Amino acid sequence: MRRVGRSSDFLRAAWPAFLVAALASGLLIALFDPARAPLPSALAGWHPRAIDSLLFLSLWLACWAAGALSLWLFARRPAGAGDVFEERDEERDDAVE
């Protein structure tokens, strides 16, 4: 099995995070209008599309961080630690033979 610890592998988390952030921000934008929502005073004068963009970028960063952390933790498994999917593959291979 190939190690996932290289920095380029963390970029693999960016595309799924983009898709999840797009869906989540689309849902939040459809449910809440930033022009009517109570906002912190720092965001009070911002255009609603700028707030939507900030929401999307924040969600993308949060989703990417969760995916990258999962990849990092998966790569740091102790040697010989079993994997649920590996065990299922071995059981399936034994059943086929």
Secondary structure, 3 states (H helix, E strand, C coil): CCCCCCHHHHHHHHHHHHHHHHHHHHHHHHHCCCCCCCCCHHHCCCCHHHHHHHHHHHHHHHHHHHHHHHHHHHHCCCCCCCCHHHHHHHHHHHHHC
